[in-house]
């Protein structure tokens, strides 16, 4: 993919994530736990965070993805989500397996906690 194509793909993915963030703002939240975080191995630098959460005693898993233009940025972002740490998860009341992790809901660990991951 050429540079212009990569930039367009990044902008589209970012716009879709921002729209989903807006559309899920009224969803209830629950505390979840981060399972793992990493940068995807694809050509497109994407941070992927898997998490677990429970609603009414039922356990669910979700994946939070965020695209970046630079691989180092994706790595740095993924390192902010430390396995076993808490994460705030938004979920759909009608279908709790649908979830979303919004950056605005999170209390991130201090930089020193992510430095040596």
Jmol script that loads the backbone (N, CA, C; Angstrom):
load data "model"
ATOM      1  N   UNK A   1       0.856  -1.172   0.000  1.00  0.00           N
ATOM      2  CA  UNK A   1       0.000   0.000   0.000  1.00  0.00           C
ATOM      3  C   UNK A   1       0.902   1.236   0.000  1.00  0.00           C
ATOM      4  N   UNK A   2       0.555   2.224  -0.789  1.00  0.00           N
ATOM      5  CA  UNK A   2       1.365   3.431  -0.838  1.00  0.00           C
ATOM      6  C   UNK A   2       1.046   4.355   0.340  1.00  0.00           C
ATOM      7  N   UNK A   3       1.841   5.387   0.491  1.00  0.00           N
ATOM      8  CA  UNK A   3       1.717   6.292   1.633  1.00  0.00           C
ATOM      9  C   UNK A   3       0.348   6.977   1.674  1.00  0.00           C
ATOM     10  N   UNK A   4      -0.152   7.396   0.529  1.00  0.00           N
ATOM     11  CA  UNK A   4      -1.460   8.056   0.480  1.00  0.00           C
ATOM     12  C   UNK A   4      -2.555   7.075   0.889  1.00  0.00           C
ATOM     13  N   UNK A   5      -2.482   5.847   0.421  1.00  0.00           N
ATOM     14  CA  UNK A   5      -3.457   4.824   0.792  1.00  0.00           C
ATOM     15  C   UNK A   5      -3.424   4.526   2.279  1.00  0.00           C
ATOM     16  N   UNK A   6      -2.206   4.458   2.844  1.00  0.00           N
ATOM     17  CA  UNK A   6      -2.074   4.212   4.285  1.00  0.00           C
ATOM     18  C   UNK A   6      -2.662   5.357   5.088  1.00  0.00           C
ATOM     19  N   UNK A   7      -2.432   6.592   4.627  1.00  0.00           N
ATOM     20  CA  UNK A   7      -2.973   7.754   5.324  1.00  0.00           C
ATOM     21  C   UNK A   7      -4.499   7.768   5.265  1.00  0.00           C
ATOM     22  N   UNK A   8      -5.062   7.450   4.115  1.00  0.00           N
ATOM     23  CA  UNK A   8      -6.523   7.401   3.973  1.00  0.00           C
ATOM     24  C   UNK A   8      -7.102   6.312   4.867  1.00  0.00           C
ATOM     25  N   UNK A   9      -6.491   5.144   4.893  1.00  0.00           N
ATOM     26  CA  UNK A   9      -6.967   4.048   5.745  1.00  0.00           C
ATOM     27  C   UNK A   9      -6.913   4.457   7.210  1.00  0.00           C
ATOM     28  N   UNK A  10      -5.831   5.100   7.625  1.00  0.00           N
ATOM     29  CA  UNK A  10      -5.698   5.568   9.006  1.00  0.00           C
ATOM     30  C   UNK A  10      -6.804   6.562   9.342  1.00  0.00           C
ATOM     31  N   UNK A  11      -7.051   7.528   8.462  1.00  0.00           N
ATOM     32  CA  UNK A  11      -8.074   8.544   8.721  1.00  0.00           C
ATOM     33  C   UNK A  11      -9.472   7.931   8.795  1.00  0.00           C
ATOM     34  N   UNK A  12      -9.771   6.978   7.941  1.00  0.00           N
ATOM     35  CA  UNK A  12     -11.075   6.304   7.967  1.00  0.00           C
ATOM     36  C   UNK A  12     -11.241   5.524   9.268  1.00  0.00           C
ATOM     37  N   UNK A  13     -10.228   4.764   9.655  1.00  0.00           N
ATOM     38  CA  UNK A  13     -10.300   3.978  10.892  1.00  0.00           C
ATOM     39  C   UNK A  13     -10.434   4.887  12.114  1.00  0.00           C
ATOM     40  N   UNK A  14      -9.732   6.000  12.110  1.00  0.00           N
ATOM     41  CA  UNK A  14      -9.833   6.953  13.220  1.00  0.00           C
ATOM     42  C   UNK A  14     -11.222   7.562  13.282  1.00  0.00           C
ATOM     43  N   UNK A  15     -11.778   7.945  12.136  1.00  0.00           N
ATOM     44  CA  UNK A  15     -13.126   8.523  12.100  1.00  0.00           C
ATOM     45  C   UNK A  15     -14.163   7.510  12.603  1.00  0.00           C
ATOM     46  N   UNK A  16     -14.041   6.255  12.193  1.00  0.00           N
ATOM     47  CA  UNK A  16     -14.984   5.226  12.642  1.00  0.00           C
ATOM     48  C   UNK A  16     -14.888   4.997  14.147  1.00  0.00           C
ATOM     49  N   UNK A  17     -13.657   5.016  14.696  1.00  0.00           N
ATOM     50  CA  UNK A  17     -13.474   4.839  16.141  1.00  0.00           C
ATOM     51  C   UNK A  17     -14.104   6.011  16.897  1.00  0.00           C
ATOM     52  N   UNK A  18     -13.934   7.226  16.396  1.00  0.00           N
ATOM     53  CA  UNK A  18     -14.510   8.400  17.058  1.00  0.00           C
ATOM     54  C   UNK A  18     -16.042   8.390  17.002  1.00  0.00           C
ATOM     55  N   UNK A  19     -16.593   7.933  15.899  1.00  0.00           N
ATOM     56  CA  UNK A  19     -18.056   7.819  15.778  1.00  0.00           C
ATOM     57  C   UNK A  19     -18.566   6.766  16.758  1.00  0.00           C
ATOM     58  N   UNK A  20     -17.880   5.640  16.841  1.00  0.00           N
ATOM     59  CA  UNK A  20     -18.304   4.592  17.774  1.00  0.00           C
ATOM     60  C   UNK A  20     -18.194   5.076  19.216  1.00  0.00           C
ATOM     61  N   UNK A  21     -17.164   5.848  19.505  1.00  0.00           N
ATOM     62  CA  UNK A  21     -17.015   6.425  20.845  1.00  0.00           C
ATOM     63  C   UNK A  21     -18.228   7.298  21.166  1.00  0.00           C
ATOM     64  N   UNK A  22     -18.620   8.132  20.238  1.00  0.00           N
ATOM     65  CA  UNK A  22     -19.783   9.007  20.436  1.00  0.00           C
ATOM     66  C   UNK A  22     -21.068   8.195  20.577  1.00  0.00           C
ATOM     67  N   UNK A  23     -21.235   7.190  19.736  1.00  0.00           N
ATOM     68  CA  UNK A  23     -22.472   6.402  19.727  1.00  0.00           C
ATOM     69  C   UNK A  23     -22.634   5.521  20.965  1.00  0.00           C
ATOM     70  N   UNK A  24     -21.546   5.197  21.647  1.00  0.00           N
ATOM     71  CA  UNK A  24     -21.624   4.331  22.825  1.00  0.00           C
ATOM     72  C   UNK A  24     -21.552   5.117  24.133  1.00  0.00           C
ATOM     73  N   UNK A  25     -21.538   6.429  24.053  1.00  0.00           N
ATOM     74  CA  UNK A  25     -21.364   7.265  25.241  1.00  0.00           C
ATOM     75  C   UNK A  25     -22.423   7.014  26.306  1.00  0.00           C
ATOM     76  N   UNK A  26     -23.656   6.679  25.902  1.00  0.00           N
ATOM     77  CA  UNK A  26     -24.747   6.459  26.857  1.00  0.00           C
ATOM     78  C   UNK A  26     -24.788   5.019  27.384  1.00  0.00           C
ATOM     79  N   UNK A  27     -23.946   4.143  26.857  1.00  0.00           N
ATOM     80  CA  UNK A  27     -23.933   2.766  27.334  1.00  0.00           C
ATOM     81  C   UNK A  27     -23.463   2.720  28.786  1.00  0.00           C
ATOM     82  N   UNK A  28     -23.984   1.772  29.577  1.00  0.00           N
ATOM     83  CA  UNK A  28     -23.483   1.624  30.950  1.00  0.00           C
ATOM     84  C   UNK A  28     -22.038   1.132  30.928  1.00  0.00           C
ATOM     85  N   UNK A  29     -21.340   1.375  32.031  1.00  0.00           N
ATOM     86  CA  UNK A  29     -19.955   0.931  32.128  1.00  0.00           C
ATOM     87  C   UNK A  29     -19.815  -0.108  33.230  1.00  0.00           C
ATOM     88  N   UNK A  30     -18.789  -0.907  33.086  1.00  0.00           N
ATOM     89  CA  UNK A  30     -18.451  -1.930  34.070  1.00  0.00           C
ATOM     90  C   UNK A  30     -16.933  -2.015  34.120  1.00  0.00           C
ATOM     91  N   UNK A  31     -16.419  -2.444  35.265  1.00  0.00           N
ATOM     92  CA  UNK A  31     -14.977  -2.621  35.384  1.00  0.00           C
ATOM     93  C   UNK A  31     -14.569  -3.932  34.731  1.00  0.00           C
ATOM     94  N   UNK A  32     -13.576  -3.864  33.877  1.00  0.00           N
ATOM     95  CA  UNK A  32     -13.040  -5.054  33.235  1.00  0.00           C
ATOM     96  C   UNK A  32     -11.588  -5.232  33.635  1.00  0.00           C
ATOM     97  N   UNK A  33     -10.979  -6.289  33.120  1.00  0.00           N
ATOM     98  CA  UNK A  33      -9.578  -6.586  33.391  1.00  0.00           C
ATOM     99  C   UNK A  33      -8.870  -6.800  32.058  1.00  0.00           C
ATOM    100  N   UNK A  34      -7.722  -6.196  31.914  1.00  0.00           N
ATOM    101  CA  UNK A  34      -6.934  -6.357  30.693  1.00  0.00           C
ATOM    102  C   UNK A  34      -6.316  -7.752  30.690  1.00  0.00           C
ATOM    103  N   UNK A  35      -6.497  -8.446  29.585  1.00  0.00           N
ATOM    104  CA  UNK A  35      -5.927  -9.783  29.428  1.00  0.00           C
ATOM    105  C   UNK A  35      -4.540  -9.688  28.787  1.00  0.00           C
ATOM    106  N   UNK A  36      -4.449  -8.965  27.668  1.00  0.00           N
ATOM    107  CA  UNK A  36      -3.174  -8.820  26.956  1.00  0.00           C
ATOM    108  C   UNK A  36      -3.220  -7.569  26.096  1.00  0.00           C
ATOM    109  N   UNK A  37      -2.044  -7.073  25.762  1.00  0.00           N
ATOM    110  CA  UNK A  37      -1.958  -5.934  24.841  1.00  0.00           C
ATOM    111  C   UNK A  37      -0.699  -6.090  23.999  1.00  0.00           C
ATOM    112  N   UNK A  38      -0.821  -5.692  22.739  1.00  0.00           N
ATOM    113  CA  UNK A  38       0.322  -5.816  21.836  1.00  0.00           C
ATOM    114  C   UNK A  38       0.076  -4.983  20.588  1.00  0.00           C
ATOM    115  N   UNK A  39       1.089  -4.901  19.786  1.00  0.00           N
ATOM    116  CA  UNK A  39       0.952  -4.290  18.468  1.00  0.00           C
ATOM    117  C   UNK A  39       0.680  -5.429  17.497  1.00  0.00           C
ATOM    118  N   UNK A  40      -0.282  -5.236  16.621  1.00  0.00           N
ATOM    119  CA  UNK A  40      -0.592  -6.297  15.661  1.00  0.00           C
ATOM    120  C   UNK A  40       0.595  -6.509  14.737  1.00  0.00           C
ATOM    121  N   UNK A  41       0.667  -7.676  14.177  1.00  0.00           N
ATOM    122  CA  UNK A  41       1.795  -8.002  13.299  1.00  0.00           C
ATOM    123  C   UNK A  41       1.521  -7.622  11.847  1.00  0.00           C
ATOM    124  N   UNK A  42       0.393  -6.975  11.610  1.00  0.00           N
ATOM    125  CA  UNK A  42       0.065  -6.592  10.238  1.00  0.00           C
ATOM    126  C   UNK A  42       0.907  -5.398   9.787  1.00  0.00           C
ATOM    127  N   UNK A  43       0.826  -5.072   8.529  1.00  0.00           N
ATOM    128  CA  UNK A  43       1.546  -3.935   7.956  1.00  0.00           C
ATOM    129  C   UNK A  43       1.043  -2.632   8.577  1.00  0.00           C
ATOM    130  N   UNK A  44      -0.243  -2.547   8.817  1.00  0.00           N
ATOM    131  CA  UNK A  44      -0.861  -1.374   9.417  1.00  0.00           C
ATOM    132  C   UNK A  44      -0.589  -1.388  10.920  1.00  0.00           C
ATOM    133  N   UNK A  45       0.169  -0.425  11.466  1.00  0.00           N
ATOM    134  CA  UNK A  45       0.461  -0.454  12.902  1.00  0.00           C
ATOM    135  C   UNK A  45      -0.802  -0.251  13.737  1.00  0.00           C
ATOM    136  N   UNK A  46      -1.209  -1.276  14.423  1.00  0.00           N
ATOM    137  CA  UNK A  46      -2.423  -1.243  15.240  1.00  0.00           C
ATOM    138  C   UNK A  46      -2.128  -1.812  16.617  1.00  0.00           C
ATOM    139  N   UNK A  47      -2.534  -1.074  17.644  1.00  0.00           N
ATOM    140  CA  UNK A  47      -2.440  -1.587  19.012  1.00  0.00           C
ATOM    141  C   UNK A  47      -3.706  -2.392  19.273  1.00  0.00           C
ATOM    142  N   UNK A  48      -3.552  -3.572  19.874  1.00  0.00           N
ATOM    143  CA  UNK A  48      -4.693  -4.434  20.198  1.00  0.00           C
ATOM    144  C   UNK A  48      -4.656  -4.770  21.681  1.00  0.00           C
ATOM    145  N   UNK A  49      -5.789  -4.546  22.333  1.00  0.00           N
ATOM    146  CA  UNK A  49      -5.909  -4.826  23.760  1.00  0.00           C
ATOM    147  C   UNK A  49      -7.095  -5.762  23.948  1.00  0.00           C
ATOM    148  N   UNK A  50      -6.857  -6.943  24.504  1.00  0.00           N
ATOM    149  CA  UNK A  50      -7.957  -7.856  24.813  1.00  0.00           C
ATOM    150  C   UNK A  50      -8.294  -7.699  26.293  1.00  0.00           C
ATOM    151  N   UNK A  51      -9.585  -7.782  26.580  1.00  0.00           N
ATOM    152  CA  UNK A  51     -10.050  -7.561  27.945  1.00  0.00           C
ATOM    153  C   UNK A  51     -11.232  -8.469  28.254  1.00  0.00           C
ATOM    154  N   UNK A  52     -11.475  -8.642  29.549  1.00  0.00           N
ATOM    155  CA  UNK A  52     -12.583  -9.461  30.030  1.00  0.00           C
ATOM    156  C   UNK A  52     -13.434  -8.592  30.940  1.00  0.00           C
ATOM    157  N   UNK A  53     -14.744  -8.794  30.890  1.00  0.00           N
ATOM    158  CA  UNK A  53     -15.662  -8.071  31.763  1.00  0.00           C
ATOM    159  C   UNK A  53     -16.862  -8.962  32.034  1.00  0.00           C
ATOM    160  N   UNK A  54     -17.609  -8.653  33.090  1.00  0.00           N
ATOM    161  CA  UNK A  54     -18.785  -9.441  33.455  1.00  0.00           C
ATOM    162  C   UNK A  54     -19.998  -8.534  33.573  1.00  0.00           C
ATOM    163  N   UNK A  55     -21.128  -9.038  33.097  1.00  0.00           N
ATOM    164  CA  UNK A  55     -22.412  -8.355  33.226  1.00  0.00           C
ATOM    165  C   UNK A  55     -23.410  -9.392  33.725  1.00  0.00           C
ATOM    166  N   UNK A  56     -24.045  -9.114  34.851  1.00  0.00           N
ATOM    167  CA  UNK A  56     -25.025 -10.023  35.452  1.00  0.00           C
ATOM    168  C   UNK A  56     -24.477 -11.444  35.613  1.00  0.00           C
ATOM    169  N   UNK A  57     -23.214 -11.539  36.028  1.00  0.00           N
ATOM    170  CA  UNK A  57     -22.598 -12.839  36.283  1.00  0.00           C
ATOM    171  C   UNK A  57     -22.116 -13.567  35.040  1.00  0.00           C
ATOM    172  N   UNK A  58     -22.336 -13.010  33.872  1.00  0.00           N
ATOM    173  CA  UNK A  58     -21.898 -13.621  32.612  1.00  0.00           C
ATOM    174  C   UNK A  58     -20.583 -12.979  32.179  1.00  0.00           C
ATOM    175  N   UNK A  59     -19.614 -13.800  31.805  1.00  0.00           N
ATOM    176  CA  UNK A  59     -18.294 -13.304  31.406  1.00  0.00           C
ATOM    177  C   UNK A  59     -18.236 -13.077  29.894  1.00  0.00           C
ATOM    178  N   UNK A  60     -17.618 -11.962  29.516  1.00  0.00           N
ATOM    179  CA  UNK A  60     -17.461 -11.602  28.109  1.00  0.00           C
ATOM    180  C   UNK A  60     -16.022 -11.156  27.854  1.00  0.00           C
ATOM    181  N   UNK A  61     -15.612 -11.270  26.601  1.00  0.00           N
ATOM    182  CA  UNK A  61     -14.293 -10.804  26.183  1.00  0.00           C
ATOM    183  C   UNK A  61     -14.465  -9.814  25.050  1.00  0.00           C
ATOM    184  N   UNK A  62     -13.556  -8.866  24.963  1.00  0.00           N
ATOM    185  CA  UNK A  62     -13.595  -7.886  23.889  1.00  0.00           C
ATOM    186  C   UNK A  62     -12.187  -7.535  23.449  1.00  0.00           C
ATOM    187  N   UNK A  63     -12.108  -6.838  22.317  1.00  0.00           N
ATOM    188  CA  UNK A  63     -10.828  -6.383  21.783  1.00  0.00           C
ATOM    189  C   UNK A  63     -10.955  -4.896  21.454  1.00  0.00           C
ATOM    190  N   UNK A  64     -10.032  -4.127  21.974  1.00  0.00           N
ATOM    191  CA  UNK A  64      -9.932  -2.703  21.677  1.00  0.00           C
ATOM    192  C   UNK A  64      -8.787  -2.537  20.692  1.00  0.00           C
ATOM    193  N   UNK A  65      -9.061  -1.897  19.548  1.00  0.00           N
ATOM    194  CA  UNK A  65      -8.025  -1.689  18.539  1.00  0.00           C
ATOM    195  C   UNK A  65      -7.918  -0.201  18.227  1.00  0.00           C
ATOM    196  N   UNK A  66      -6.689   0.230  18.016  1.00  0.00           N
ATOM    197  CA  UNK A  66      -6.468   1.605  17.599  1.00  0.00           C
ATOM    198  C   UNK A  66      -5.326   1.637  16.598  1.00  0.00           C
ATOM    199  N   UNK A  67      -5.584   2.260  15.452  1.00  0.00           N
ATOM    200  CA  UNK A  67      -4.588   2.354  14.382  1.00  0.00           C
ATOM    201  C   UNK A  67      -3.679   3.560  14.593  1.00  0.00           C
ATOM    202  N   UNK A  68      -2.465   3.419  14.108  1.00  0.00           N
ATOM    203  CA  UNK A  68      -1.466   4.481  14.183  1.00  0.00           C
ATOM    204  C   UNK A  68      -0.741   4.573  12.847  1.00  0.00           C
ATOM    205  N   UNK A  69      -0.110   5.701  12.612  1.00  0.00           N
ATOM    206  CA  UNK A  69       0.705   5.853  11.408  1.00  0.00           C
ATOM    207  C   UNK A  69       2.086   5.236  11.604  1.00  0.00           C
ATOM    208  N   UNK A  70       2.582   5.275  12.833  1.00  0.00           N
ATOM    209  CA  UNK A  70       3.917   4.768  13.124  1.00  0.00           C
ATOM    210  C   UNK A  70       3.859   3.575  14.066  1.00  0.00           C
ATOM    211  N   UNK A  71       4.676   2.582  13.796  1.00  0.00           N
ATOM    212  CA  UNK A  71       4.708   1.385  14.629  1.00  0.00           C
ATOM    213  C   UNK A  71       5.102   1.669  16.062  1.00  0.00           C
ATOM    214  N   UNK A  72       6.038   2.587  16.277  1.00  0.00           N
ATOM    215  CA  UNK A  72       6.455   2.911  17.645  1.00  0.00           C
ATOM    216  C   UNK A  72       5.299   3.478  18.456  1.00  0.00           C
ATOM    217  N   UNK A  73       4.446   4.266  17.829  1.00  0.00           N
ATOM    218  CA  UNK A  73       3.291   4.834  18.528  1.00  0.00           C
ATOM    219  C   UNK A  73       2.326   3.731  18.947  1.00  0.00           C
ATOM    220  N   UNK A  74       2.126   2.753  18.078  1.00  0.00           N
ATOM    221  CA  UNK A  74       1.247   1.622  18.412  1.00  0.00           C
ATOM    222  C   UNK A  74       1.835   0.823  19.575  1.00  0.00           C
ATOM    223  N   UNK A  75       3.154   0.614  19.552  1.00  0.00           N
ATOM    224  CA  UNK A  75       3.821  -0.099  20.652  1.00  0.00           C
ATOM    225  C   UNK A  75       3.646   0.645  21.967  1.00  0.00           C
ATOM    226  N   UNK A  76       3.899   1.954  21.943  1.00  0.00           N
ATOM    227  CA  UNK A  76       3.783   2.765  23.161  1.00  0.00           C
ATOM    228  C   UNK A  76       2.361   2.753  23.706  1.00  0.00           C
ATOM    229  N   UNK A  77       1.382   2.845  22.823  1.00  0.00           N
ATOM    230  CA  UNK A  77      -0.019   2.846  23.251  1.00  0.00           C
ATOM    231  C   UNK A  77      -0.377   1.497  23.887  1.00  0.00           C
ATOM    232  N   UNK A  78       0.016   0.405  23.247  1.00  0.00           N
ATOM    233  CA  UNK A  78      -0.297  -0.932  23.770  1.00  0.00           C
ATOM    234  C   UNK A  78       0.336  -1.140  25.147  1.00  0.00           C
ATOM    235  N   UNK A  79       1.518  -0.609  25.358  1.00  0.00           N
ATOM    236  CA  UNK A  79       2.206  -0.773  26.646  1.00  0.00           C
ATOM    237  C   UNK A  79       1.477  -0.071  27.788  1.00  0.00           C
ATOM    238  N   UNK A  80       0.609   0.879  27.475  1.00  0.00           N
ATOM    239  CA  UNK A  80      -0.149   1.574  28.518  1.00  0.00           C
ATOM    240  C   UNK A  80      -1.220   0.669  29.127  1.00  0.00           C
ATOM    241  N   UNK A  81      -1.574  -0.405  28.440  1.00  0.00           N
ATOM    242  CA  UNK A  81      -2.609  -1.334  28.916  1.00  0.00           C
ATOM    243  C   UNK A  81      -1.918  -2.571  29.485  1.00  0.00           C
ATOM    244  N   UNK A  82      -1.725  -2.575  30.777  1.00  0.00           N
ATOM    245  CA  UNK A  82      -0.951  -3.609  31.453  1.00  0.00           C
ATOM    246  C   UNK A  82      -1.862  -4.773  31.842  1.00  0.00           C
ATOM    247  N   UNK A  83      -1.500  -6.009  31.449  1.00  0.00           N
ATOM    248  CA  UNK A  83      -2.312  -7.174  31.828  1.00  0.00           C
ATOM    249  C   UNK A  83      -2.584  -7.217  33.328  1.00  0.00           C
ATOM    250  N   UNK A  84      -3.812  -7.604  33.661  1.00  0.00           N
ATOM    251  CA  UNK A  84      -4.318  -7.708  35.032  1.00  0.00           C
ATOM    252  C   UNK A  84      -4.756  -6.363  35.617  1.00  0.00           C
ATOM    253  N   UNK A  85      -4.495  -5.257  34.925  1.00  0.00           N
ATOM    254  CA  UNK A  85      -4.947  -3.961  35.414  1.00  0.00           C
ATOM    255  C   UNK A  85      -6.397  -3.757  35.012  1.00  0.00           C
ATOM    256  N   UNK A  86      -7.048  -2.858  35.680  1.00  0.00           N
ATOM    257  CA  UNK A  86      -8.466  -2.569  35.441  1.00  0.00           C
ATOM    258  C   UNK A  86      -8.636  -1.693  34.203  1.00  0.00           C
ATOM    259  N   UNK A  87      -9.766  -1.880  33.551  1.00  0.00           N
ATOM    260  CA  UNK A  87     -10.140  -1.068  32.398  1.00  0.00           C
ATOM    261  C   UNK A  87     -11.648  -0.829  32.477  1.00  0.00           C
ATOM    262  N   UNK A  88     -12.081   0.363  32.121  1.00  0.00           N
ATOM    263  CA  UNK A  88     -13.511   0.663  32.098  1.00  0.00           C
ATOM    264  C   UNK A  88     -14.060   0.258  30.739  1.00  0.00           C
ATOM    265  N   UNK A  89     -15.124  -0.550  30.758  1.00  0.00           N
ATOM    266  CA  UNK A  89     -15.711  -1.076  29.531  1.00  0.00           C
ATOM    267  C   UNK A  89     -17.141  -0.576  29.412  1.00  0.00           C
ATOM    268  N   UNK A  90     -17.507  -0.075  28.256  1.00  0.00           N
ATOM    269  CA  UNK A  90     -18.896   0.261  27.947  1.00  0.00           C
ATOM    270  C   UNK A  90     -19.514  -0.967  27.278  1.00  0.00           C
ATOM    271  N   UNK A  91     -20.768  -1.264  27.629  1.00  0.00           N
ATOM    272  CA  UNK A  91     -21.427  -2.416  27.002  1.00  0.00           C
ATOM    273  C   UNK A  91     -22.871  -2.069  26.656  1.00  0.00           C
ATOM    274  N   UNK A  92     -23.410  -2.769  25.669  1.00  0.00           N
ATOM    275  CA  UNK A  92     -24.783  -2.571  25.223  1.00  0.00           C
ATOM    276  C   UNK A  92     -25.717  -3.330  26.168  1.00  0.00           C
ATOM    277  N   UNK A  93     -26.677  -2.637  26.763  1.00  0.00           N
ATOM    278  CA  UNK A  93     -27.601  -3.296  27.699  1.00  0.00           C
ATOM    279  C   UNK A  93     -28.402  -4.404  27.022  1.00  0.00           C
ATOM    280  N   UNK A  94     -28.806  -4.204  25.770  1.00  0.00           N
ATOM    281  CA  UNK A  94     -29.607  -5.198  25.058  1.00  0.00           C
ATOM    282  C   UNK A  94     -28.785  -6.400  24.601  1.00  0.00           C
ATOM    283  N   UNK A  95     -27.486  -6.191  24.430  1.00  0.00           N
ATOM    284  CA  UNK A  95     -26.594  -7.250  23.959  1.00  0.00           C
ATOM    285  C   UNK A  95     -25.225  -7.056  24.608  1.00  0.00           C
ATOM    286  N   UNK A  96     -25.065  -7.526  25.861  1.00  0.00           N
ATOM    287  CA  UNK A  96     -23.842  -7.247  26.616  1.00  0.00           C
ATOM    288  C   UNK A  96     -22.540  -7.747  25.993  1.00  0.00           C
ATOM    289  N   UNK A  97     -22.622  -8.624  25.000  1.00  0.00           N
ATOM    290  CA  UNK A  97     -21.383  -9.067  24.366  1.00  0.00           C
ATOM    291  C   UNK A  97     -20.805  -7.985  23.451  1.00  0.00           C
ATOM    292  N   UNK A  98     -21.603  -6.944  23.154  1.00  0.00           N
ATOM    293  CA  UNK A  98     -21.107  -5.796  22.392  1.00  0.00           C
ATOM    294  C   UNK A  98     -20.510  -4.819  23.391  1.00  0.00           C
ATOM    295  N   UNK A  99     -19.239  -4.503  23.191  1.00  0.00           N
ATOM    296  CA  UNK A  99     -18.558  -3.626  24.137  1.00  0.00           C
ATOM    297  C   UNK A  99     -17.655  -2.654  23.402  1.00  0.00           C
ATOM    298  N   UNK A 100     -17.218  -1.655  24.157  1.00  0.00           N
ATOM    299  CA  UNK A 100     -16.330  -0.638  23.604  1.00  0.00           C
ATOM    300  C   UNK A 100     -15.478  -0.084  24.733  1.00  0.00           C
ATOM    301  N   UNK A 101     -14.208   0.108  24.474  1.00  0.00           N
ATOM    302  CA  UNK A 101     -13.300   0.743  25.425  1.00  0.00           C
ATOM    303  C   UNK A 101     -12.966   2.123  24.873  1.00  0.00           C
ATOM    304  N   UNK A 102     -13.358   3.133  25.616  1.00  0.00           N
ATOM    305  CA  UNK A 102     -13.081   4.514  25.222  1.00  0.00           C
ATOM    306  C   UNK A 102     -11.897   5.036  26.008  1.00  0.00           C
ATOM    307  N   UNK A 103     -10.989   5.698  25.317  1.00  0.00           N
ATOM    308  CA  UNK A 103      -9.821   6.263  25.992  1.00  0.00           C
ATOM    309  C   UNK A 103     -10.237   7.281  27.047  1.00  0.00           C
ATOM    310  N   UNK A 104     -11.316   7.994  26.808  1.00  0.00           N
ATOM    311  CA  UNK A 104     -11.736   9.036  27.753  1.00  0.00           C
ATOM    312  C   UNK A 104     -12.218   8.458  29.087  1.00  0.00           C
ATOM    313  N   UNK A 105     -12.582   7.176  29.138  1.00  0.00           N
ATOM    314  CA  UNK A 105     -13.060   6.538  30.374  1.00  0.00           C
ATOM    315  C   UNK A 105     -11.928   5.988  31.245  1.00  0.00           C
ATOM    316  N   UNK A 106     -10.719   5.945  30.720  1.00  0.00           N
ATOM    317  CA  UNK A 106      -9.644   5.231  31.387  1.00  0.00           C
ATOM    318  C   UNK A 106      -8.834   6.116  32.322  1.00  0.00           C
ATOM    319  N   UNK A 107      -8.346   5.489  33.361  1.00  0.00           N
ATOM    320  CA  UNK A 107      -7.334   6.087  34.226  1.00  0.00           C
ATOM    321  C   UNK A 107      -6.075   5.292  33.944  1.00  0.00           C
ATOM    322  N   UNK A 108      -5.192   5.883  33.161  1.00  0.00           N
ATOM    323  CA  UNK A 108      -4.001   5.166  32.715  1.00  0.00           C
ATOM    324  C   UNK A 108      -2.953   5.103  33.819  1.00  0.00           C
ATOM    325  N   UNK A 109      -2.130   4.054  33.787  1.00  0.00           N
ATOM    326  CA  UNK A 109      -1.042   3.949  34.764  1.00  0.00           C
ATOM    327  C   UNK A 109      -0.015   5.043  34.510  1.00  0.00           C
ATOM    328  N   UNK A 110       0.760   5.381  35.514  1.00  0.00           N
ATOM    329  CA  UNK A 110       1.818   6.381  35.310  1.00  0.00           C
ATOM    330  C   UNK A 110       2.842   5.877  34.305  1.00  0.00           C
ATOM    331  N   UNK A 111       3.512   6.794  33.660  1.00  0.00           N
ATOM    332  CA  UNK A 111       4.479   6.449  32.621  1.00  0.00           C
ATOM    333  C   UNK A 111       5.529   5.476  33.151  1.00  0.00           C
ATOM    334  N   UNK A 112       6.004   5.659  34.379  1.00  0.00           N
ATOM    335  CA  UNK A 112       7.047   4.778  34.896  1.00  0.00           C
ATOM    336  C   UNK A 112       6.582   3.320  34.953  1.00  0.00           C
ATOM    337  N   UNK A 113       5.269   3.081  35.099  1.00  0.00           N
ATOM    338  CA  UNK A 113       4.756   1.711  35.192  1.00  0.00           C
ATOM    339  C   UNK A 113       4.811   1.000  33.848  1.00  0.00           C
ATOM    340  N   UNK A 114       4.842   1.745  32.761  1.00  0.00           N
ATOM    341  CA  UNK A 114       4.828   1.135  31.433  1.00  0.00           C
ATOM    342  C   UNK A 114       6.204   1.137  30.781  1.00  0.00           C
ATOM    343  N   UNK A 115       7.141   1.817  31.361  1.00  0.00           N
ATOM    344  CA  UNK A 115       8.442   2.024  30.742  1.00  0.00           C
ATOM    345  C   UNK A 115       9.205   0.739  30.468  1.00  0.00           C
ATOM    346  N   UNK A 116       9.115  -0.236  31.352  1.00  0.00           N
ATOM    347  CA  UNK A 116       9.950  -1.441  31.231  1.00  0.00           C
ATOM    348  C   UNK A 116       9.181  -2.670  30.774  1.00  0.00           C
ATOM    349  N   UNK A 117       8.027  -2.488  30.148  1.00  0.00           N
ATOM    350  CA  UNK A 117       7.254  -3.614  29.635  1.00  0.00           C
ATOM    351  C   UNK A 117       7.812  -4.090  28.339  1.00  0.00           C
TER     352      UNK A 117
END
end "model"
wireframe off; spacefill off
backbone 0.3
color backbone group
